[in-house]
Amino acid sequence: MVLILEDSSDFIMIKRKEENYKKLSLVAQNKEDLVVISTLCQDSIIKVANIKWAKKSKRFYLLINRFCWELNDLSKKKSSNMLRINSSMSFNSVLSVKSAGIQQNNNSDITSLLTINYNFFNFEKQAIDLIFSGNSQISLNIECIDVFLKDISEPFEGTTSKQPKH
């Protein structure tokens, strides 16, 4: 993301320059990296059909419609719709998956990702929890933190001009 500083009487405002926007392609290999990915994916919209676990390859992945926190100017109210982007998120080295509150047989259901938490118990027991709206959760028992986030479309205007609120 390219930022331009613009002087405006009493303050300096940071504006985005979308034509130079680079799609995100991030890797998380420790807790701090995972916090960055969690922040960027907060309020992503996910169709249940786009949540998959490939047990043999130990990979869990989601296709998400991500709110572009890094592109939306949240410092002022505006009439245009907020930007979103389609992204792929994958978790490698997944040993097992447990879910609660997600109806896996209802592929058309839609949920919203609120946060991603990492739990370290010991080297043999580590977990990543995906916390969704509606008191839903997916817990991934993992060997190590090995997460990829990749934007796979261009940013586009969402259906609302309101930013997500918690």
Secondary structure, DSSP 8 states (H G I E B T S, - for coil): --EEEEEETTEEEEEE-GGG----EEEE-SHHHHHHHHHHHTTEEEEGGGEEEETTTTEEEEEEEEE-TTTS-TTS--SS--EEEEEEEEE-SEEEEEEES--TT-TT-EEEEEEEEEEEEETTEEEEEEEETTTEEEEEEESS--EEEEE-S--EE-S-SS----
